[in-house]
Amino acid sequence: MNGAVRPRVLIVGGGYTGVCLAVQLVRQSTQPLDITLIEPRAQLGQGMAYSTTDPDHRLNAPTYVHTVIPQDAWHFTRWCQAKGLNRHDPQALHADGARYMRRSDFARYLAETLQSHAQGAVNGCRITHCQDQALDAQRTSSGWRLTTRGGQVLQADMLLLATGNPPLRLPAPFAVNWRDHPAVIENGLDTQRLKRIPRDARVLVLGGGLTARDALATLLGQGHAGPLVVMSRRGLMPKPQGPVLPVLEKIDLPGVLDQLPGGVLMDRLANPVPDFLKQAGPAPTVRALLRALRQRIGQVSAEGVGWTVPFDELRDGLWQLWPQLSSVQKQRFFQRLRVWYDVHRFRSVPQTDTTVQKALVAGQLQFWAGQVQAVTQSSSGPGLQLGLSLKLGGGRQFSAEVFDAVVNCTGLDTAAGLAENPLLQALSAQGHLRLDDARMGLAVDTQCCALNAAGLAQVDLRVLGPATLGTFGDPIGAMFIGGHVVRTVPDMLQVLQGS
Ligand SMILES: Cc1cc2nc3c(=O)[nH]c(=O)nc-3n(C[C@H](O)[C@H](O)[C@H](O)COP(=O)(O)OP(=O)(O)OC[C@H]3O[C@@H](n4cnc5c(N)ncnc54)[C@H](O)[C@@H]3O)c2cc1C
């Protein structure tokens, strides 16, 4: 370590994870730190998830699971009240009292909260934004030396990787050159491209998850009148949200918010694994966990409780259970069960659901189960001719279809994304990073220390956020990322104190 008075921390990535790390380091540190966030976007806090400007792109869960201070579950809720968003964005309110805020407002909240921690006011810590892309990092005798695309060289005692979600990529059989075709939109979150689709176009949306819901929200929100088809391999759709905390019904009443315990979120994550899941044994298999979950759902539904309650208990305890699974079991989960897990886990935003249901009832929208097998330029116009293999009534049928536009909402593939990131590639090539045993992301220990090629944990190189998917099973949502940040920052600070 450098021997300087202020330990220096470099955080690569300025999305939710990077911002949460910076805020938590400041709040928990007892000594001044120099923190630099390296992020090419002009606004910190946006990342891939919250950079959308479409007002119909909303957070997929209520305000209390979206906080950058997980020790204070109601921090974002209070910010929304203080900014008058309840008045300015009345559509955020759902019938059960929960508010599903615009993702762009969450980005604004993250940027403002970061700003309030940035200038040494809390405990002398400073946060600087280096608006650039990190390309390479080398270990030195005193820490890390990082270089950016813009030619800057930064030194640090600790390097934190918060590089987040991989870019959306077209699936096979689309070759790379289809990216440039005017009828193909590789990134279904690119609202500027979606806006240019003619209102009467016949559009195929590839993928059935929440990204597809966002694309539908944009298209239908701009008055799209042409036919829309959403196609995914199994034709599964995200489930609707389950019941939320009963207190949300009263949250806008004077004084209610002030009396709520801030620790509800962290308590939920710290809870011991529920007993019904322990039935799966000390070295559980995915099948045994699924059996235990099904049994529990059967039991509670007899008492009038919905499936989301036991499912959420599994989700919240997964980070503790996951390390007990063998590599084979983890791979089995990702290959066979993840798609089912995801439609129950990533539930649709009620406002978007209403829009989608209307289009479905009107016959404008259809959901198909199938795969693209062949792509050619349409001979009759600027669109594409697609050879589709469709699942129909237990069998498969080949169908040739012409679409004016194809919107890709698949390919959020963590492991493939790592290979595209120059910094992660450089660190892997030097042996500082390696894939986890499920080959879904980067290998880390329980404190999020990166494991090197020899399997040794590096206390001054940590990885947080979606890249730890294979190690923790489900570290994707803000609440879970925040939980891991709060849990691991004390260990980071202890290491920095020894510097
Ligand atoms: C479209 C979408 C919507 C979502 N909605 C929700 C939601 O409503 N609620 C929820 O809880 N979760 C949601 N999620 C999950 C989301 O993963 C987390 O909530 C969280 O935002 C992840 O933050 P992140 O900073 O790790 O990743 P990202 O948001 O992907 O940000 C990573 C950042 O790192 C930067 N970066 C990468 N490599 C480098 C480099 N080499 N140098 C410099 N910078 C680099 C990128 O520019 C990017 O800004 C959503 C995810 C997506 C993709």
The ligand as an ORCA input file, in Angstrom:
! r2SCAN-3c Opt
* xyz 0 1
  C     -32.701     -2.642    -18.329
  C     -32.530     -3.029    -16.899
  C     -33.474     -2.634    -15.955
  C     -33.318     -2.997    -14.618
  N     -34.258     -2.596    -13.721
  C     -34.088     -2.891    -12.411
  C     -35.025     -2.445    -11.423
  O     -36.027     -1.818    -11.731
  N     -34.772     -2.747    -10.125
  C     -33.667     -3.460     -9.748
  O     -33.465     -3.686     -8.555
  N     -32.788     -3.905    -10.658
  C     -32.968     -3.637    -11.968
  N     -32.047     -4.076    -12.886
  C     -30.908     -4.853    -12.411
  C     -29.611     -4.023    -12.370
  O     -28.628     -4.951    -12.753
  C     -29.219     -3.517    -11.006
  O     -30.298     -2.897    -10.371
  C     -28.093     -2.480    -11.048
  O     -28.521     -1.352    -11.728
  C     -26.795     -2.955    -11.634
  O     -25.910     -1.864    -11.542
  P     -24.431     -1.929    -12.057
  O     -23.808     -0.642    -11.731
  O     -23.760     -3.145    -11.516
  O     -24.554     -2.180    -13.618
  P     -24.853     -1.231    -14.846
  O     -26.117     -0.505    -14.678
  O     -24.740     -2.120    -16.036
  O     -23.652     -0.172    -14.865
  C     -22.320     -0.552    -15.076
  C     -21.535      0.657    -15.506
  O     -20.161      0.294    -15.624
  C     -19.594      1.017    -16.683
  N     -18.403      0.307    -17.164
  C     -18.316     -0.974    -17.597
  N     -17.047     -1.252    -17.954
  C     -16.330     -0.133    -17.729
  C     -14.954      0.207    -17.921
  N     -14.072     -0.666    -18.423
  N     -14.555      1.453    -17.589
  C     -15.437      2.361    -17.079
  N     -16.740      2.093    -16.880
  C     -17.167      0.862    -17.212
  C     -20.701      1.101    -17.723
  O     -20.523      2.226    -18.566
  C     -21.952      1.215    -16.853
  O     -22.369      2.546    -16.718
  C     -32.191     -3.761    -14.229
  C     -31.256     -4.160    -15.179
  C     -31.412     -3.798    -16.494
  C     -30.379     -4.232    -17.489
*
